[in-house]
Amino acid sequence: MSNVIDMREYREVDPILRKGDLVRIVDDEAEIDGLTGIVIEILEILGPDSEAPGQASWMTVALPDEEGWVEYDLSLGSIVRILGEEADVLRGYQHGSV
């Protein structure tokens, strides 16, 4: 359908980590390093005098498990957001198509 606009191509990426964002664990010392999860709660944010006011500094991330979901409280330094095509694929979108 040529008259359908794919909003994924036009929305800006919000620099603030939020509930619902997909993340990958990057903590070499944790058993969960390299796993992918979803932010389910923001526990603490950076204050107005910080480098990134309003940015989440601690959050709860849910990781899929064979028996359901397992929740971990993680710092911002232990995760990276998954954006762009990789996030679309994880959400079930076929990149480049509507």
N, C-alpha and C positions, 0 to 999 in steps of 0.2 A: 504494500500500500504506500504509494508515493506521497500521499497527503497526510501521513502520520509523522509527527515530530517525536523523535526519541529524546526525552528530557535528560537522559544521562549524558548526552553530548553538550548540553547547554547549561547545566547547573554548575555553580562554582563549588569547589571543595572547601568545606568549612575547616579552618585550621584548628578549631577546638574539638577535642575528643569528647564524644557524647555517648550516652546510653544507646545501644543498638549498633555501634560501630564494630566492625570486624577487626580482630587483632591477632598477631602472631607473637608467641612468647619468645623472648630473646634473653634468656637467663641461663648461661652455660652451666651453672651449678644446680639448676632445678631439673627434676625428672621430666618436667613438662616442656622443656626447651624445644622450640620448633613446632609446637602444636598450635592449632588455630582455634580461636574462641570468639565469643561475643561479649561486649561490655553490657552488664545487666544493671549496674549501679555505680554511681559516682560517689565515692566516700569522702574525698577532700579535694578542694580546688586551691589553686595558687591565688594569693591576695593581690590587691590593686597595685602594690609596690613591687611586684615581681616582674621578671622579664616577659611573662606571658599571663597577664591577669585573666582569671576565669578558666585557665587550663586545668584539667583534671590532673592531680598529682598522685592520687590513690583511687583505685577502682576495684570492683568485683567483676571478675571475668568468669563466665561459664564455659567449660570445655565439655564436648560430648564424650560420653563414656558408654561402654557396652550396656550398662544398666540405667542410663539416663544422662544427667548432667552433673558435673562436679564443679563447685565454685571455689575460686581462689581470689584472695585479696592481694593485688599486685600494685607496685609503684609504676609510674610512668616510664622509668628507666628499664623496666622488665618487659615492655611490650613495644611493638611497632604497629601502626595502623595499616590495614590492607585497603588500598584504594585502587581505582581505575579498573582495568580489564580483569585483574585477578579477583577483585571484590565482586564484580558482576558475575563471574563464573561461579563463585561460591554461593551467590544468591540465586543462581539458576537462570540467569540471563545468558543469551547467546550474544556475544559481543559483536557490535556492528549490525545487529538486526533487531527489529521491534517485535 
